[in-house]
Amino acid sequence: MKIKKIVLSVALFLVLMALPARAQHFSVSTNTLDWANLGTINLEAGVSLAQHFSLHVGGRYNPWTFQQKDPYMIIREKQKSAYVGARWWAWYVYTGWWVGAKVQYSDFEVTGIWRPAVDRGKALGLGLSAGYTFMISEQFNFELGLGLWGGYLLDYQLLYSPAREDVRASGSRPFIQPDILSASFIYVF
């Protein structure tokens, strides 16, 4: 709970720090590929600080479980994630190539199609991403991006299956994994 408060406090501070900047643009976006990933609800808000620099705050939420007839075949991508980050834009904010970095917290429970094992825990780490944003109109953009993140798994458990609560592995450990594949629609105002 303390980690969530720290991430939210840093996000609020960065957004408030950006408020007096001139020629600001604000954005709201959602990633269609997250929605396609078992209905993961996601939203990101951003603010430009300068021609080449913007700050972003966002989150993902997925409460769904898809039960099959076989108790070993539960498909689940449960998560509550929050992040705050910055992007550097090669040409101008919300247009063209960009690279980004963020701090992210995630509470997750995943099982599914590829294997019956269950991964569950909390994670805190840093992410790096890159992409390209296409300007569709003055207020609508479309973005493609990908990224990795790594950090530390906290309260981690690997279970044999959703039907059996037998723990195969547990504890805390470092990790690095793919974080995001995005095809996002952005509204700039």
CORDA-V272160 format. One record per backbone hydrogen bond with DSSP energy under -0.5 kcal/mol. NH is the residue of the N-H (numbers start at 1). CO is the residue of the C=O. If there is no record, write none. Layout:
# CORDA-V272160
nh->[NH & NH]
co->[CO & CO]
This chain:
# CORDA-V272160
nh->[5 & 6 & 7 & 8 & 9 & 10 & 11 & 12 & 13 & 14 & 15 & 16 & 17 & 18 & 19 & 19 & 21 & 27 & 28 & 29 & 30 & 32 & 32 & 35 & 36 & 37 & 37 & 38 & 39 & 40 & 40 & 41 & 41 & 43 & 44 & 45 & 46 & 47 & 48 & 49 & 50 & 53 & 54 & 55 & 56 & 57 & 58 & 59 & 60 & 61 & 62 & 66 & 67 & 68 & 73 & 74 & 75 & 76 & 76 & 77 & 78 & 79 & 80 & 81 & 82 & 83 & 84 & 85 & 86 & 87 & 88 & 89 & 90 & 91 & 91 & 92 & 93 & 95 & 96 & 98 & 99 & 100 & 101 & 102 & 103 & 104 & 105 & 106 & 107 & 108 & 109 & 110 & 111 & 112 & 118 & 119 & 120 & 121 & 122 & 123 & 124 & 125 & 126 & 127 & 128 & 129 & 130 & 131 & 132 & 133 & 134 & 136 & 136 & 137 & 141 & 142 & 143 & 144 & 145 & 146 & 147 & 148 & 149 & 150 & 151 & 152 & 153 & 154 & 156 & 157 & 158 & 159 & 159 & 160 & 161 & 162 & 168 & 168 & 169 & 171 & 173 & 175 & 177 & 179 & 180 & 182 & 184 & 185 & 186 & 187 & 188 & 188 & 189]
co->[1 & 2 & 3 & 4 & 5 & 6 & 7 & 8 & 9 & 10 & 11 & 12 & 13 & 14 & 15 & 16 & 18 & 46 & 187 & 44 & 185 & 30 & 183 & 31 & 32 & 33 & 34 & 36 & 35 & 34 & 37 & 39 & 61 & 59 & 29 & 57 & 27 & 55 & 25 & 53 & 53 & 50 & 87 & 47 & 85 & 45 & 83 & 43 & 81 & 41 & 79 & 75 & 65 & 73 & 70 & 72 & 66 & 74 & 111 & 64 & 109 & 62 & 107 & 60 & 105 & 58 & 103 & 56 & 101 & 54 & 99 & 52 & 97 & 95 & 97 & 95 & 51 & 92 & 133 & 131 & 88 & 129 & 86 & 127 & 84 & 125 & 82 & 123 & 80 & 121 & 78 & 119 & 76 & 115 & 159 & 110 & 157 & 108 & 154 & 106 & 152 & 104 & 150 & 102 & 148 & 100 & 146 & 98 & 144 & 96 & 142 & 134 & 140 & 140 & 186 & 134 & 184 & 132 & 182 & 130 & 180 & 128 & 177 & 126 & 175 & 124 & 173 & 122 & 171 & 120 & 169 & 118 & 157 & 166 & 164 & 116 & 158 & 166 & 158 & 156 & 153 & 151 & 149 & 147 & 147 & 145 & 143 & 30 & 141 & 28 & 139 & 186 & 26]
